[in-house]
Every structure is written in C-alpha cells, then in structure tokens.
Amino acid sequence: MMREQAMAIRSQAPPKTASLVREFTPAQQVTGRLQIAGRGIFGKPVAGIDVRGDGTFVPFRGGVSREELDPSGHETPFDLVRETLEKAR
C-alpha cells in the first residue's frame, strides 16, 4: 500500500525550483511523506518514506526528529522501512 501511494505521488508533475531565502531544487523538496507507526503503548516506532521532487524515495525512521536511512543492501527502500519497524518490536 505504501509503495502504491508513493508511486502515485511521484507520478505527479515535479515541483519547480523554489526560492525563499535561498533556492531549493526539486531534489531538496519533499513532495510527499508517508509514515507508519509500529506497535507499542509508549514511544511507538515510526518509519516511512519521503518522496522527493526529483522522484527519489528516501527512507527514514523517527517521528519529530527524523533520521534518514541508507537503503543500500536492501532491494527497495520500502523493504528497509518494513525491516526497521519489525526490528523495533
């Protein structure tokens, strides 16, 4: 389900470079964020995928303070999200 939603977000038109105080390229912009909370009463583990404006998927763990995860060694970043939540049980 997460994979399908991420693919739908990625299929939308890419964002243009945004300029506020500095310029933000599409690769620096998050166009969609999908996250899942694992099981637990307190401090439920959270992991998910950021869909960047350049079409890349960036896996992360953590809620408010996110930590990007390195997907190398995994078939897909979605596998890494699943593994991260399973390890946190």
Backbone as JSON Lines, residues from 0, in Angstrom:
{"i":0,"aa":"M","n":[0.83,-1.19,0.0],"ca":[0.0,0.0,0.0],"c":[0.88,1.26,0.0]}
{"i":1,"aa":"M","n":[1.91,1.29,0.85],"ca":[2.79,2.45,0.9],"c":[3.47,2.65,-0.45]}
{"i":2,"aa":"R","n":[3.91,1.55,-1.06],"ca":[4.59,1.64,-2.35],"c":[3.67,2.26,-3.41]}
{"i":3,"aa":"E","n":[2.41,1.84,-3.44],"ca":[1.47,2.36,-4.43],"c":[1.22,3.86,-4.22]}
{"i":4,"aa":"Q","n":[1.08,4.26,-2.95],"ca":[0.85,5.68,-2.66],"c":[2.07,6.51,-3.03]}
{"i":5,"aa":"A","n":[3.26,6.0,-2.75],"ca":[4.49,6.72,-3.09],"c":[4.63,6.85,-4.6]}
{"i":6,"aa":"M","n":[4.29,5.8,-5.33],"ca":[4.37,5.86,-6.8],"c":[3.36,6.88,-7.35]}
{"i":7,"aa":"A","n":[2.18,6.96,-6.75],"ca":[1.18,7.94,-7.19],"c":[1.68,9.36,-6.95]}
{"i":8,"aa":"I","n":[2.3,9.6,-5.82],"ca":[2.85,10.93,-5.54],"c":[3.95,11.26,-6.54]}
{"i":9,"aa":"R","n":[4.83,10.29,-6.79],"ca":[5.94,10.52,-7.71],"c":[5.46,10.79,-9.14]}
{"i":10,"aa":"S","n":[4.31,10.23,-9.53],"ca":[3.82,10.4,-10.9],"c":[3.27,11.8,-11.17]}
{"i":11,"aa":"Q","n":[3.07,12.58,-10.12],"ca":[2.58,13.95,-10.31],"c":[3.69,14.81,-10.91]}
{"i":12,"aa":"A","n":[3.32,15.94,-11.44],"ca":[4.31,16.84,-12.05],"c":[5.35,17.24,-11.01]}
{"i":13,"aa":"P","n":[6.63,17.24,-11.39],"ca":[7.68,17.61,-10.43],"c":[7.59,19.1,-10.08]}
{"i":14,"aa":"P","n":[8.0,19.43,-8.86],"ca":[7.97,20.85,-8.46],"c":[9.07,21.63,-9.17]}
{"i":15,"aa":"K","n":[8.87,22.9,-9.23],"ca":[9.9,23.79,-9.79],"c":[10.84,24.19,-8.66]}
{"i":16,"aa":"T","n":[11.99,24.72,-9.01],"ca":[12.91,25.23,-8.0],"c":[12.22,26.36,-7.27]}
{"i":17,"aa":"A","n":[12.24,26.3,-5.95],"ca":[11.61,27.33,-5.12],"c":[12.68,28.26,-4.57]}
{"i":18,"aa":"S","n":[12.34,29.51,-4.46],"ca":[13.29,30.49,-3.96],"c":[12.65,31.26,-2.81]}
{"i":19,"aa":"L","n":[13.19,31.07,-1.63],"ca":[12.75,31.84,-0.47],"c":[13.95,32.69,-0.06]}
{"i":20,"aa":"V","n":[14.6,32.32,1.01],"ca":[15.85,32.98,1.38],"c":[16.98,32.44,0.5]}
{"i":21,"aa":"R","n":[16.84,31.18,0.12],"ca":[17.77,30.53,-0.81],"c":[16.96,29.65,-1.74]}
{"i":22,"aa":"E","n":[17.61,29.11,-2.75],"ca":[16.91,28.27,-3.7],"c":[16.86,26.82,-3.23]}
{"i":23,"aa":"F","n":[15.73,26.17,-3.49],"ca":[15.55,24.76,-3.17],"c":[15.23,24.03,-4.46]}
{"i":24,"aa":"T","n":[16.11,23.14,-4.87],"ca":[15.89,22.36,-6.09],"c":[14.83,21.29,-5.82]}
{"i":25,"aa":"P","n":[14.26,20.7,-6.87],"ca":[13.3,19.63,-6.65],"c":[13.86,18.48,-5.79]}
{"i":26,"aa":"A","n":[15.14,18.17,-5.92],"ca":[15.74,17.1,-5.12],"c":[15.76,17.44,-3.63]}
{"i":27,"aa":"Q","n":[15.7,18.71,-3.3],"ca":[15.71,19.14,-1.9],"c":[14.31,19.29,-1.32]}
{"i":28,"aa":"Q","n":[13.29,19.17,-2.16],"ca":[11.92,19.35,-1.73],"c":[11.24,18.01,-1.49]}
{"i":29,"aa":"V","n":[10.49,17.9,-0.42],"ca":[9.69,16.7,-0.15],"c":[8.29,16.97,-0.68]}
{"i":30,"aa":"T","n":[7.87,16.18,-1.67],"ca":[6.54,16.38,-2.25],"c":[5.49,15.51,-1.56]}
{"i":31,"aa":"G","n":[5.94,14.5,-0.82],"ca":[5.03,13.65,-0.08],"c":[5.77,12.9,1.01]}
{"i":32,"aa":"R","n":[5.1,12.68,2.12],"ca":[5.7,11.94,3.24],"c":[4.69,10.89,3.68]}
{"i":33,"aa":"L","n":[5.15,9.65,3.67],"ca":[4.33,8.53,4.11],"c":[5.02,7.91,5.31]}
{"i":34,"aa":"Q","n":[4.29,7.78,6.42],"ca":[4.92,7.18,7.59],"c":[3.96,6.22,8.26]}
{"i":35,"aa":"I","n":[4.55,5.23,8.92],"ca":[3.79,4.2,9.61],"c":[4.28,4.14,11.04]}
{"i":36,"aa":"A","n":[3.35,4.05,11.96],"ca":[3.7,3.86,13.37],"c":[3.57,2.37,13.68]}
{"i":37,"aa":"G","n":[4.58,1.83,14.32],"ca":[4.57,0.42,14.69],"c":[3.77,0.18,15.95]}
{"i":38,"aa":"R","n":[3.91,-1.01,16.49],"ca":[3.18,-1.38,17.69],"c":[3.9,-0.9,18.93]}
{"i":39,"aa":"G","n":[3.14,-0.7,19.97],"ca":[3.71,-0.29,21.24],"c":[2.78,0.66,21.96]}
{"i":40,"aa":"I","n":[2.83,0.64,23.27],"ca":[1.97,1.53,24.04],"c":[2.6,2.91,24.14]}
{"i":41,"aa":"F","n":[3.87,2.96,24.5],"ca":[4.58,4.23,24.62],"c":[5.71,4.25,23.61]}
{"i":42,"aa":"G","n":[5.94,5.38,23.01],"ca":[7.05,5.53,22.08],"c":[6.98,4.58,20.9]}
{"i":43,"aa":"K","n":[5.82,4.53,20.25],"ca":[5.67,3.65,19.09],"c":[6.75,3.96,18.07]}
{"i":44,"aa":"P","n":[7.38,2.93,17.51],"ca":[8.37,3.19,16.47],"c":[7.7,3.75,15.21]}
{"i":45,"aa":"V","n":[8.36,4.67,14.58],"ca":[7.84,5.3,13.37],"c":[8.9,5.19,12.29]}
{"i":46,"aa":"A","n":[8.47,4.86,11.08],"ca":[9.37,4.83,9.92],"c":[8.53,5.17,8.69]}
{"i":47,"aa":"G","n":[9.19,5.61,7.64],"ca":[8.44,5.96,6.44],"c":[9.33,6.31,5.27]}
{"i":48,"aa":"I","n":[8.7,6.92,4.29],"ca":[9.35,7.29,3.03],"c":[9.04,8.74,2.72]}
{"i":49,"aa":"D","n":[10.07,9.51,2.39],"ca":[9.87,10.84,1.82],"c":[9.98,10.69,0.31]}
{"i":50,"aa":"V","n":[9.03,11.27,-0.42],"ca":[9.09,11.29,-1.88],"c":[9.63,12.66,-2.24]}
{"i":51,"aa":"R","n":[10.81,12.7,-2.82],"ca":[11.44,13.98,-3.19],"c":[10.96,14.45,-4.55]}
{"i":52,"aa":"G","n":[11.13,15.72,-4.79],"ca":[10.69,16.33,-6.04],"c":[11.37,15.79,-7.28]}
{"i":53,"aa":"D","n":[12.54,15.18,-7.11],"ca":[13.24,14.59,-8.26],"c":[12.83,13.13,-8.48]}
{"i":54,"aa":"G","n":[11.85,12.65,-7.69],"ca":[11.34,11.29,-7.87],"c":[12.01,10.24,-7.02]}
{"i":55,"aa":"T","n":[12.98,10.61,-6.2],"ca":[13.65,9.62,-5.37],"c":[12.84,9.35,-4.1]}
{"i":56,"aa":"F","n":[13.03,8.15,-3.56],"ca":[12.41,7.75,-2.31],"c":[13.49,7.71,-1.24]}
{"i":57,"aa":"V","n":[13.27,8.4,-0.13],"ca":[14.25,8.46,0.95],"c":[13.61,7.87,2.21]}
{"i":58,"aa":"P","n":[14.07,6.68,2.64],"ca":[13.52,6.09,3.85],"c":[14.03,6.8,5.1]}
{"i":59,"aa":"F","n":[13.2,6.82,6.13],"ca":[13.6,7.45,7.39],"c":[12.99,6.7,8.56]}
{"i":60,"aa":"R","n":[13.51,6.97,9.75],"ca":[12.89,6.49,10.98],"c":[12.8,7.66,11.93]}
{"i":61,"aa":"G","n":[11.84,7.57,12.83],"ca":[11.63,8.64,13.79],"c":[10.47,9.52,13.4]}
{"i":62,"aa":"G","n":[9.83,10.11,14.4],"ca":[8.69,10.97,14.15],"c":[9.11,12.42,13.98]}
{"i":63,"aa":"V","n":[9.22,13.14,15.09],"ca":[9.58,14.55,15.04],"c":[11.02,14.72,14.58]}
{"i":64,"aa":"S","n":[11.91,13.98,15.18],"ca":[13.32,14.05,14.73],"c":[13.58,12.85,13.84]}
{"i":65,"aa":"R","n":[13.62,13.1,12.54],"ca":[13.81,12.04,11.56],"c":[15.28,11.76,11.32]}
{"i":66,"aa":"E","n":[15.56,10.5,11.05],"ca":[16.9,10.08,10.67],"c":[16.79,9.37,9.32]}
{"i":67,"aa":"E","n":[17.46,9.92,8.31],"ca":[17.44,9.26,7.01],"c":[18.18,7.94,7.12]}
{"i":68,"aa":"L","n":[17.64,6.92,6.45],"ca":[18.24,5.59,6.47],"c":[18.92,5.3,5.13]}
{"i":69,"aa":"D","n":[19.98,4.54,5.17],"ca":[20.72,4.17,3.96],"c":[20.1,2.9,3.37]}
{"i":70,"aa":"P","n":[19.47,3.01,2.19],"ca":[18.78,1.85,1.63],"c":[19.71,0.84,0.93]}
{"i":71,"aa":"S","n":[21.01,1.13,0.84],"ca":[21.9,0.18,0.18],"c":[21.88,-1.13,0.96]}
{"i":72,"aa":"G","n":[21.92,-2.21,0.26],"ca":[21.84,-3.51,0.9],"c":[20.41,-4.01,1.03]}
{"i":73,"aa":"H","n":[19.46,-3.22,0.56],"ca":[18.05,-3.61,0.55],"c":[17.54,-3.52,-0.88]}
{"i":74,"aa":"E","n":[16.62,-4.4,-1.21],"ca":[16.1,-4.42,-2.57],"c":[15.38,-3.1,-2.9]}
{"i":75,"aa":"T","n":[14.59,-2.6,-1.95],"ca":[13.89,-1.33,-2.13],"c":[13.91,-0.57,-0.81]}
{"i":76,"aa":"P","n":[13.7,0.75,-0.84],"ca":[13.6,1.5,0.41],"c":[12.39,1.07,1.24]}
{"i":77,"aa":"F","n":[11.37,0.52,0.59],"ca":[10.18,0.07,1.31],"c":[10.51,-1.16,2.17]}
{"i":78,"aa":"D","n":[11.41,-2.01,1.66],"ca":[11.85,-3.17,2.46],"c":[12.56,-2.7,3.73]}
{"i":79,"aa":"L","n":[13.34,-1.64,3.61],"ca":[14.06,-1.1,4.76],"c":[13.09,-0.54,5.81]}
{"i":80,"aa":"V","n":[12.03,0.12,5.37],"ca":[11.02,0.64,6.3],"c":[10.38,-0.53,7.06]}
{"i":81,"aa":"R","n":[9.99,-1.57,6.33],"ca":[9.37,-2.74,6.96],"c":[10.34,-3.37,7.96]}
{"i":82,"aa":"E","n":[11.6,-3.54,7.56],"ca":[12.59,-4.14,8.45],"c":[12.81,-3.28,9.7]}
{"i":83,"aa":"T","n":[12.84,-1.98,9.53],"ca":[13.04,-1.06,10.67],"c":[11.92,-1.21,11.67]}
{"i":84,"aa":"L","n":[10.68,-1.29,11.21],"ca":[9.55,-1.43,12.13],"c":[9.52,-2.82,12.77]}
{"i":85,"aa":"E","n":[9.9,-3.85,12.01],"ca":[9.92,-5.2,12.57],"c":[10.98,-5.34,13.67]}
{"i":86,"aa":"K","n":[12.13,-4.71,13.49],"ca":[13.2,-4.76,14.49],"c":[12.82,-4.04,15.77]}
{"i":87,"aa":"A","n":[11.94,-3.05,15.67],"ca":[11.58,-2.23,16.82],"c":[10.55,-2.93,17.72]}
{"i":88,"aa":"R","n":[10.03,-4.05,17.31],"ca":[9.0,-4.75,18.12],"c":[9.55,-5.21,19.42]}
